[in-house]
Amino acid sequence: MKYLELSSGRMPLPAFFPDATYAAVRAASFADVEAAGLFGLEMNTYHLMTKPGARLVKGLGGLHGFSGYKGAILTDSGGFQLYSLIRENPAYGEIRENEIVFRPDRRERMVYTPEKCITAQFQFGSDVMMALDMCTHPDDGADTQRRSVELTVRWGARCRAEFDRLTAKRERRPLLLGIVQGGADPDLRAECGERLEKIGFDGYGFGGWPMDTAGNLRLDVLKMAADAMPDGKLKYAMGLGKPEEIVQCVALGYRLFDCVIPTREARHNRLYVYLPDMATPEGVRSGHAFYRYLYPMDADYCRDSRAVDEGCDCVLCRNHSRAYLNHLLKMGDPYALRLMTAHNLRFYGRLMELLRDGEA
């Protein structure tokens, strides 16, 4: 699958969507995202429902009109965030058979249903929507994983029905993705994928946690989920990942990725730099390390006239030296955050280009 046809246009794959939870990329502009060669953003339905609210966003032209962003917008269902908060503190709510009940302040209660999830995403005007699912943790037992699949399939059918109702008279429709759950059980993953495909979705996302308790990537589980998704439809590795993880997941068949890593790392003064001669399709797919980290606050850079990455064409590398960036950071100038974020985004944009070139 080399392209994704969206209402906003044709998007080349594989693709990476930076995190823009509240309709903003932290410390960067939408122009920086576009200049990085990235074609979309991931935003969060639950968080946007709380701030500023779905009705307000709809009244201002949806997320595109409200934010001014012209590219593709994917909205996560928000189910993962609700699950994580409830798991952290069960007093916050509970996952019921037909809905998620959430009461973080123990007074006001929010009832979140598959129908509300889809309705909100239509109010946002999303290009790609996610069905509501029940997430699980790697430590959860077989009974919890089975319940997750049952609720994910049942809620997926309700999301599909609401989606069809709201698009019945529309000429152009967004994409609706289901989520494949099943933990580390290949049979359960396969069953979930088969049952979701009978409902019918435009693509599928990896459901659950892709890491073990030690923080290691579970490629075996990611492969189970990818194998459970029909070929010829979009396979989305939600929440991934590090550059090397993306390369590994592309080899498994995943074509879409999102995560906070490039922007968060920039805010922690950690920049990605390609190793010499590794910024090639062969280099990134070689299985060897193809990048390193550069920490611009290090004293060694205070007199360094070189660009952060001499092969990069981002606003930082084209216009400023390592010494100047080091100076901005010492002064606490916020422009440094914007420059570093733009650089890391461009690193990911270049990675997507290299992966696509390797498939040409």
Order of alpha helices (4+ residues) and beta strands (2+ residues): beta-beta-beta-alpha-beta-alpha-alpha-alpha-beta-alpha-beta-beta-beta-alpha-beta-alpha-beta-alpha-beta-alpha-beta-alpha-beta-alpha-beta-alpha-beta-alpha-alpha-alpha
